[in-house]
């Protein structure tokens, strides 16, 4: 049952792009941007910004923007501001950290469930790679297999907090317990999970938690959050002249300062999706819990509608998932379905969506993958109904 208390109309009114009349069900590839984020980015440029470390006010403003962004991301995921590494995207940051963490002589454990950005950076370090397999029918990632995969030489276990195509939420905490008992580190890809509910990286057992702001209404900025003391033990390649402090030594080049202001505004926006009091962290937990309930109620309508259509094949049926559907339509390629829906004003994605190993395990990677429809907090019942009507017309 849909939650009548979730202020969906008020939420939607914050997003100017939704005025074009399309049903934006492409959120798993990147969300639309609310007005407060647009205003924050514009305000940073209007005020004047300079590189950090200068002896003038514009430089001070940039420094304050960076500090505020670190604090906001830490509040969002339950981390420490001094452990927030910022960069252009999660993939770039993961490659950078992988080179600093693992190498020949180590072992790493990766999974077939993950987005390739949490697979390839680890398999290319020169470490010995062990694979956790996914159940292609359910889309689950069985925990029991990790007892055989993790050993005394395991340096790191990389796993997603939610599959970006099936929505599967594996038992990350249980996997982390096995990893930590063996002295291994845990690198959790939270890019797809973060927009869909409250995050507590400590409860997950994540030594590193990666996320991307453009998946939760912010600009194209990535972040990896870790304990500052853990970051102190790692020595990434860096310019001789760049800062050697943590977390700065993991950040290359000049930051996109105005975009970082937008990241802070996005976190504040998420904290205010529903009325609340308390610290920003407390408001985020309450707000994102409400958003998750809203999404899953809509998703129940979406997935039931797809599964009852005889010409539709839906992939995966995990016990815990985000509001993400991955499906094919008989007699039509995924691209044809996406084009048909676009013609009806419904945005969806098609293809492998960088779930390279998972689409291979499902046996559909070489045939074009499938269609992905993902709900986020600004989607409503009309978006779902339009998708289902459009798919039904292909039967």
N, C-alpha and C positions, 0 to 999 in steps of 0.2 A: 504494500500500500504506500502511495506517495505521501511524503511528509508535508502536511499543509502549513506547518510552521516555518519551513525553510523559505526565506524571502527571495524566491527565484526572480521575481520581476525586478526587485531592487538590485539584485546582483547583476542581472542582464543589462540594466540601464547604465551600468558602469563601463560597459564595453562598446565603444563607438562602432567597431567593425560589425557588430551584430545587426546594425541598422540596415545592412544591405539585403536582408531577407533570406540569406542562406542559412541552412542548418549546418553548423560547424561541428561535424563529428570527426574531425581530423586532429583533435587535441593531443593524441598520443605522439604526434610528430611535432607538436608545438602549439601552444595556446594563443589566443588573442590577448591583446594588451588593454587593461583598463585605463580609464582617464587619469587616475592619480599617478600611474607609472609614466604615462606620456608627459604629464605635467612636471614630474620630478626630473626627467631627463632634460626637458626643455629649460627648466629653471636653472639647472646646473650650468648649461651653456650660457644662459642669459647673464648669470652672476659673474661669469669669468672664472676659468680654472686653469691651473698650470701644473707642471710636473711637481711631484712631491719633493720636499727637502729644500725648497727655496726660501729666501728671506723676505717674502712678500705675501700679501693676503690671498691672492688667487691660489698660491701653492698650499697655504694653510687650509683653504676650502677643500682642495683635493684630498689632503691628508685626513680631514674630518669625514669626507665621503667614504674613503676606504675603511676607516675605523667603524663607521656606522654600518657599512655593508657587512663587515665581518661579524659584528654583533647581531645583526638581523638574521644572517644565515645560521649562526650558532643557535639562536632562539628557535628557528624553524626545525632544526634536526636534533636539538638537545646536546649540542657540543659546546666547546669553549672558543670564544672569539680569537684567541691567540693561536688556535689550531686550524683556522679557516684559510685554506689556500685558494686563491682566486685565479681564474684564467679565462681564455676565450671559449672553452668548452670542456666537457668531461673527457672526451677522447684525448685531447692534447695533454691534459693533466694526468690522465692515467698512464699514457706512454711515458711521461716524465717521471712519475713515481715508480713505475715498473722498472725502469733502468736503474733507479737508486736502491731498489729493494732486492731484486732477484738477479741471478746470473748462473753461469755454469757451475755445477756442483750442488745447486739447490734443486728442490722439487717444488712445483706449483700444481695446484688442483683447480681446474676450471670446469665449467658445466656446459652441456649442450643447450641448456635453457636460456643462456645469457645472450644479450645483445653483443655483437662482435667487439664493441669497444671495451668490454670486460673479459674478452678472450684473447684476441690477437696481441695486445700489448704484453701479455704474460707469456704467450707461446713463443714470442720473438725475443725473449731475454736470453736465450741459451740454456735456460733451466730445463730439467726433465719435466715433461708435462703428463699429468694424469687426468683422465676425463671422468666426470660424473655424468651418467646417462639420464635422459628424461624418458618417462613413459609416454610414448607417442599417442596413446589412446586417451589417457586422462589429462596429459600435460603436466603431471606432477613430477617433482624431483625427489625421489626417495632418499630419506636421510640415512638409512641403514648402510648404503653403499659407501658412505664416507669413512666408516670405520676401517674399511680395507684400503681406501685411497690415501688416507693421511698417515704419515709415518714420521720417524725421527728426523728425516732429511727434508720434510715439508717446510718450506719457508713461508708459504702464503696460500690461502684458499680464497679464490675469487668467486663470488656468487651474487646473483641479482636478488633484490628484495621484491621484485615483481617482473614477470615477463612482459616485454613491450608488445607482444602480439597476442598471447593467450591470457594475459592478466594473472597468471599463476603466482601466488604468494607462497614460496617455499618456507619451510621452517628454518629460517636463518639462524635463530638463537640456538637451536639444537645442533646445527652444523658448526656454529661458532664454538660451542662447548667442546666438541670433538677437536677442533683446530687448536684451541687454547690448551687443552690437556696435553697436546703434543708439542706445545711451544711454538705453534705457527701463528701467523698474523691473519686477520680476516679483512678482506677488501670487499665492501658491499656496494654494488651499483644500485643507487636509489633513484636513478633518473626517472624511471616510470612509476615508482611507488610514491614518491614525495607528493605529487599533486593530488593523490587520491585518499589521503587520510593522515592522521597524526603520526609523527615520526619520533622515535626515541632510539637514537643510535646506540646508546649504552645498553638498553634492553635487548637490542638485536645482537649485541656482542660484536659490533663493528669497530675494528681498530681504525679503519678508514671508511668514510661514507661519502660517496660521490653523488652529486646532484647537478641539475642544469636549470637555471632560472627561467629559461624560455618555455619550459614544460609546466611552470606554475605561474604564468601571467607576467613574467618579467622579461628583461632583455636577454640577448644571446650572451650569457655569461655562465661559466661553469665554476663549480667549487668542489673541493675535496676537504672533508673535515676530519681531523685526527687529534689525539692528545698532543699538545705542544711538546711534552717530554719525549714522545715517540718520534716526532719530527726532528728533534735535536739529534737523534741517533743516525739520521740519514744524511748522506752527502751527495746531492745531485750535482751534475755538471752545471757550471754557471760561469758567467763572466767574472774575471778577476776583480773588476771594479764594482760589481753589483753587491748589494747588501748580503751579509752572511748570517743575518738574523733569521729566526723562525717567526712567521711562515714566509717571510719575504724571499728567502733564498730559493724557494721553489717556484717563484713567479718570474718569468722572463719578460723583458721589454717593458714598455710603458703601459699602464693600465688604461682601460676605457672608462675614465672617471665618471662621465655623465651616465653611462650605462650602469655603473655600480650604484649611483643614486637611484636609478630605476629599480634595482634589485631590492634595496631597502624599502622602497614604496610598495613593491609587490608583496613583500612579507607583511607589511602593515595592512595592505588590502586583504590578504588572506586572514589575518587576525580579526578582521572586522566583518567577515561575511555574515556572521550572526551577532546580535548584541551580546556584550559580555563585559566583565570587569576583571581586574587583577593584572598581573604582569603580562607583557606581550607573549611570553612563553605559555602562560596559562590560557590566554585568549586564543592562541593558535591551536592548542590542544582541543579546546571546546569547539572552535570554529571548524577545524578540519574534520572533527568527528561528525559534526552536523552535515558537512559537505559530503562525506563518505556515505552517510545514510541516504542522503538525497540521490546520489549517483547510483547506488546499488538498488534503490527502489525503482528508478527508471530502467536500470539494466535488466531487472527481472522481467519487465515488459518486453524489452528488446530481445533478450535471448530466447524467451518463450516464443515470441513471434517468429524468429528465424528458425528455431528448431521444429516448429510445426509445419513449415513449408517443405513439401516433399522434394522440391528441386534445389534445396539449399543444404550444403554440408557445412556444419559448424565444427571447428577443431578445438579439442580440449574440453574437459569438464572438471577443472580443479575444484577442490573443496573450498579453498579461499582464493579469491581473485579480485582484481580491480574490474571496473566497468568497461572491459575491453573485449570486443568480439572479433573473431577471425574466421572468415567463411568463404566458400565458393558457391557459385551458382551454375547449375548444370547447363551446358550448351553455350556458355559465355566465358571468355577469359576474364581474369580479375580486372584487367585494364578496361575491357568493354563494360563491365559492371560499374566501375568508377566513373567512366564517361557518361553512361546512362544516368547515373544518380546526379552527376554534376549538372546535367541538362534539366534536372528537376529541382535544382537548388539545394542539393545535399552534398557536402564535402566529405569524402572518405579517401583513405589511402589504399594502394594496391602494391603488391610485390612482396619481397622478403623483409623489408623494413629493417635491414641489418641484423635480423635474427638468423644469421647465416647457418649456424649449426642446427638450430631448431627446425627451420624449414627443410633442411636436409633430412633430419630425423623423421619429419612428417611425410617425406617423400614428395614434396611439392615445390622445392626450390627451383629445380630446372624447368618446371612448367609454368613459372610466373608467380609462384607463391599464392596469395589469396587476397581477399578484401579485408581491410581493417576499419572498424568503426569503434571509436572510443568516446566515452562520455566524460565530461568534466563538470565542475560545479555550475557553470553557466548554461548548461544544456537543459531543455525542458521537454515535456511530454510531446509537444508538437514536433520537435526534432526527431524523436523516436518514431512517431507515427508516419512522418514523411519518408523516413528510411524504409520502414516496413512496407509501406505502400509502393515505393519505388522498386523494391526487390520482388514484391508479389507480382508486379506487372511483367517480370521476366519469366514467369512460370508458364 
